[in-house]
Each structure stands twice: as C-alpha cells, then as structure tokens.
C-alpha cells in the first residue's frame, strides 16, 4: 500500500509543481500569446457575386410540378 501512496504522492507533486511554474510564468509575462503556427490563416477570397452563390433558376411552372389531370 505504501508504494501506491508514494506513486500518487509523486504524481500530485509533479502536478502542483507544473501548476506553480505556469502561475509564475504567466505572472511575469506581458500577456501576449505565442502560437506555433503564427496567427490565424488568411480569409478566403470572396465569390465574384458576393457572399453567397447565385440562386438557381426557377422552374417553368413554379415551385411545384403541375398537378395530374382528373379522371
């Protein structure tokens, strides 16, 4: 049982040390965020007709097909 407690104690000690180091580093920083890849990627170029693609052409008889002929 004491070996398990020693492992748990060491794991907690590492976590507390990591959190303390993080606190010290963030307290002495200037607030800037450093990213590995730089900033955000450039936005894509807009479409030629604006923000949305052109709407489809309407059907010849409107939105619904023609009703069937009665018997």
C-alpha positions in Angstrom: 0.0 0.0 0.0 2.8 2.4 0.7 4.2 2.0 -2.8 0.8 3.1 -4.3 0.7 6.1 -1.9 4.2 7.0 -2.9 3.3 7.0 -6.6 0.2 9.0 -6.0 2.2 11.5 -3.9 4.8 11.9 -6.6 2.2 12.4 -9.3 0.5 15.1 -7.2 3.8 16.7 -6.5 4.6 16.9 -10.2 1.2 18.4 -11.0 1.5 21.0 -8.2 5.0 22.0 -9.4 3.7 22.3 -13.0 0.8 24.5 -11.9 3.1 26.6 -9.8 5.5 27.0 -12.8 2.6 28.0 -15.0 1.5 30.6 -12.5 4.9 32.1 -12.2 5.4 32.2 -16.0 2.0 33.8 -16.6 2.5 36.4 -13.8 5.8 37.6 -15.3 4.6 37.6 -18.9 3.3 40.6 -20.9 0.1 38.9 -21.8 1.0 38.1 -25.4 0.0 34.8 -26.8 2.6 32.9 -28.8 1.4 30.3 -31.3 3.5 27.7 -33.0 2.0 28.4 -36.5 1.6 32.1 -36.1 -1.7 33.9 -36.3 -4.9 32.8 -38.0 -4.8 31.9 -41.7 -5.8 34.5 -44.2 -9.5 34.5 -45.0 -10.6 33.1 -48.4 -11.3 35.4 -51.2 -15.0 36.3 -51.7 -17.0 34.9 -54.5 -17.4 37.1 -57.6 -21.2 37.6 -57.0 -20.8 38.5 -53.3 -21.0 36.4 -50.2 -23.4 33.7 -51.5 -23.5 31.7 -54.7 -26.1 32.7 -57.4 -29.6 31.3 -56.7 -30.8 28.5 -59.1 -33.2 29.4 -61.9 -36.8 28.8 -61.0 -38.9 26.0 -62.6 -41.0 26.9 -65.6 -44.3 26.1 -63.8 -43.3 27.5 -60.4 -42.1 25.7 -57.3 -44.2 22.5 -57.6 -44.8 20.2 -60.6 -48.0 20.5 -62.5 -51.0 18.7 -60.9 -52.2 15.5 -62.6 -55.3 15.7 -64.8 -58.5 14.4 -63.2 -60.1 11.2 -64.5 
